[in-house]
Amino acid sequence: MVTGNSKAESMKELLKQTGGYAIIDGGLATELERHGADLNDPLWSAKCLLTSPHLIHTVHLDYLEAGADIISSASYQATIQGFEAKGFSIEKSESLLRKSVEIACEARNTYYDKCKASSEIVDGKILKKRPILVAASVGSYGAYLADGSEYSGIYGDLITLETLKDFHRRRVQVLAESGADIIAFETIPNKLEAQAFAELLDEGEVKIPGWFSFNSKDGVNVVSGDSIKECISIAETCEKVVAVGINCTPPRFIEGLVREIEKVTSKPILVYPNSGERYDADRKEWVENTGVGNEDFVSYVEKWMDAGVSLLGGCCRTTPTTIRAIHKRLVTRRSLYPSSSHHH
């Protein structure tokens, strides 16, 4: 068993081996739907784990073949409490959590087998043996409530630090023991929940490191209105946190947020925003477009890296096409700055 300490080096190691930059995968939901999964269920990810694990495996593999260095398990909405409400036993609930990580690990093995069997690029698929990390995805308490509070960050006075720690503790432990390399605490909507996650990691039961990723809807604060710098500072003081950043946020806000984060952290910075939106000048508003935003999205990549980002990928509505485009940009950048005097 790898000890916590050497695991915490895994992120720095990975970045060393990838030339200072690594690629996180893109959205799961949209892709699963494209492959025929039915997601009209608040517990859609669980439904997929039960009825169509092969689809999840396929999507993970698609992302690896698009150049991702990190794939995230289909456990964002998967909670023991949510499963129990659906009538599952605690044992079954925990085994579903484990299964989400196992599927990602299997996809990595499948990918390595494919790499052995062929040359580096086949039919536009990238088959290159490289270090690949499996991240166990942990959504917020708001994602479990599925009432939109993951996007408002407002949980009300009844929800305390202890409530949140108790809510997440067992789930985080189970995921940590399932073979993942890292825990992705994602779309964290407020400072309180970040504090809860940090304290859980500090309890010492969890033997693998984590990353903390927040979401913002104004480009200034996290969605609850808490200051991004204060949120990142919580992560900064937690030794088990090996990267910090932003996800599930419009691309146009990323650069400004990264420049703020940069001021308060020495850890690698990650971003995986939502897909591109375009500005409708006549209506004077941003319009979400359905997956057309790849070029727009990728045009930001250079700026983000210049601002100090080391790990990048996509969140809602991004696809393997997005990731392939990011990979292409990275390959170019790596060849331009081979010895990367990257500041992390």
N, C-alpha and C positions, 0 to 999 in steps of 0.2 A: 504494500500500500504506500502510495506517495504521501509524504508528510505535508502538512499545511504549508510549511515554509518553502519547500522547493516548488510547490504548486503556485505559490504567489509569484514566483519568478517566471511562471509560464508565459505571462503576457509580455514581459520584457524580452524573454527568449524569442517568442514568436515574432516580435517586432524586429529583433536583431536579424532573424532569419529571413524576414520578408523585406528587408531594406528600409525599415522605418515606418512602413505603412502596411496595414492589413485591411482586408475587405470582409465586412459583415454581410450576411444574406439579406434578402428583401422580404416583402410581405408574404404571409402564409395563406390568409383567408382567401384572397382573390385567386391565388393559384390553385388552391384546393377546389374552389368552385369551378374553375376552368377545367379541372380534371374530372369534374362530375360529382363532387361532394355537395350534399345539401346542408347549407349552413343556417337555415331558418330556425335556430334554436339558440337560446342564450348560452347553452353549454355546447356550442357547435364543435369546439375542439375536442371535447370529451367524446362526443358522438363519433367523430372521425377516429379517435383512438380505439373505440369499440368496434365500429363497423368497417372502417376502411383504412387500417394502418398502412396498407400498401400505397395508398395515395399520398400519405404524409411522407413515406419513404421516397416516393418518386419526386416530390417537390424538393426535399432536401438534396437529392441527387442532382436535380436540375440546377440548383444553386451552386453546388460544388463544381459542376461542369461549366458554369458560367464564370467561375474564378473566385468564389467565396472562400475565405480562409477560416471563417467562423460560421457555424450553423446553429440556429436556436431551436430548442425543442418546442413542440406544440402544446405547451403547458401554461401559456399566458393567462388563460381564464380557468385553468384547472385547479380547483381547490378542494380540499377534503370536505369542507362545509357545503360547497356547491354540489358535490357528488352525493353527499348524504341526503341533501334535500331532494335529490332525484331518486332516492331509495336505495342507493348503493351502501353496502357495509363499509366499515372503516378499512378493512383488509382490501376490498375491491378498489376502494378509492385510492389507497396508497399504491396498489399495483398499477392503476392507470397512470398515476404520476410517474412511476418508474418506467412504465412502458413508453411514455413520451420521450424520455431520454434514451432508452434502449433503441428506439426506432432511429433516432439521429445517429447513434453510434454505429448501428448496422449500415446506415446509408454511407457513413464514412468508410466502413470496411468494403462495401460494394464498390465505392469509388476507387479505393486503393487497388482492388482487384482489377478494375478496368484500366487503371494506370499501368499496371504490370503488363497487361495484355496488348498495349498498343503505344504508338508514338504520341508526342505531346499534344498535337491538335488534330482531332478527327471530326469532320463535318461541323466545324466551328465549335466543337466541344473542347474545353481545356482539360486535358488529362495529364496533369503534372503532379507527380508525387511531391507533397509539401506538408509542413506541419498544419494540421487542421484541428481547431478546437471545437468542442461541443459545449454550447452554452445552455444551461437549464433556465428557461424563461419563467420569471415570476412577475405577474401583474399586480396591480395595487388592490387594496381593499375595495376601491371603487369599481374596478373591473369585475370583481365578484358580485357586487351589488347590481351591476349591469343597468344602472339607472342614470348613466351620464355623469356620475360624480367623479369618474376617473378623469373627466375633462374639465371639471370645475374645481376639484380638490377640496370641496367643502363637505366635510363629514358630520358636522354638528358637534355639540358639546359632549354628547354621550360617548363619543369615541376618543379614548385616551391613548396615551403611549402604550400602556399595559394591554389594553384591548387589542391594539394592532399587533403587538408582539405575540400575544396568545393566539391571535388569528393565524399568523404566518408561521409560527415556530415549527410545527411538525411537518408542514408541507416543505419548508425550506430544507429541513433535515433529510427528508425522504429523497428529494431531488438531488441533494448533495451526495447522497450515498448510491446514486444510480449509475455512476460512471461518467458523469459530466466533468468537464475540466474547470468550469467556471459557472457562477450563477449570475444571470442577467436580471437585475432588478430594474424593470422597465417602466416607462411612462409614469414615473413617480410624481404625483400631483402636488405634494406639499412637503413642508419641512418635517412635520411630525412623523410622517411615514418613513422618511429617510432616516430619522433618528431611530425609529423602531428597527429598521433593517440593520443599521450600524450596531445597535446594541445586541441584536440577535447574533450577528457575526462575532461580536466580542465575547459572547457567552462561551465560545470555544468548542461547541459541539460540532460546528460545521467545519469540515477540514479542507474545503476548497475556497478559493477567493471569489470575490464578486465584482461586478461593475454596477455603478449607479447611473441611471439615465433618466432625466427629467423631461417634462413636456411644457411647452409655453404656447400661449395663443396671442401674445402681444409683442414677443421679441425682447421683452425687458425682464419680466418675472416668470416664475413657474405659474401654472394655471390658477393656483389658489390665490395668487397675489404675493406669495412669499418671495423674498429676494433670491435670485439665482445664486448670487455669491454666498449667501448664508447657507443655502442648500448644499452647494459644492463644498463649503468648509466643513460640513458634517462628514462628508465622504473623505475629505482630505485627512482628517484626524484618525480615520479608521484604517488600521494597518492592512486589514483583509481586503480592502477595496483597491483594485489594481488599475481601474480606469474610470473616468467620469465623463458625462456628456449629456446629450440631448437626443430624444427621438420623438416620433409622432407629432412633428411640428412642421409648419410650412417652410419650404426651403429658403424663402426670402429672409427669414428671421435668423438663420443659422449663424451667419458670419458675425453679426453683432453679439450674439450670445456667447460664441466661442471666445471673442475678444475679452468679454467679461470674465468668463471661466478661467481663461489663461492667467488672469491676475491673481487668482487665489489657489491655483493647484500646481503641483509638480508632477502629477500623474498623467499618463497618456490620455488624450481627449478623444472621445468617440462621438460621431453623429450618424444617425440614420433617420432622416426626415421622411415625411410623407411625400407622395409623388408631386410632380410639378403642377402648379396652378398658373393660369394665365390671367393677365389683367385686362378687363374689358373696359376700354377707355370711354365708350359711350355710356355704359351703365356705371362707370366709376367704381367698379368693384372687382375683387378677385373671383374668378370662376374656377371651380374645380373641374378639370377636364378628365375624361375617363381614359387614363393610361396613355395619353398622347404626349405627356410631359417629359419623356425620357431625355430628349436632347436638351430641353430647358434645364432639367434636373442636373444632368451631367455637366452642363456648362458652368455650374457652380463649383464643381469638384476642386479645380485648381485654387480658387479663392479660399475654400475651406482648408485645404492643405497649407496654403500660405499663412492662414490665420493660426495654424498650430494643431490641426486635426491629424491624428495618427490612424484612427480606425474609422472606416466609413462604409455605410450600406444604406438600405432603404427600409421604410416602415410601410404604412398603409398604401395599398394600390401600387407599390413598386413590384417589379417582376424580375425574372432572370435576365430579361433584356436590359433592364436598368443596371443590374449587377455586371453583366458582360461589358456594358459601356464604361462603367467605372473601372473595371479591370483593364480595359484598353488604355484609359487615361493613365492608370498607375504604371502600366508597363512602360509607357512613354516617359513618364516622370522618373521611374527608376533608372532608365537608360540615360537620362539627362544628368541625374545626380547620383551616379553609381555608389559613391561612398557616403551618400546622404549625411551631411553634417546636421542631422535632425536633432532638435534641441532636447528630445527626451532621451 
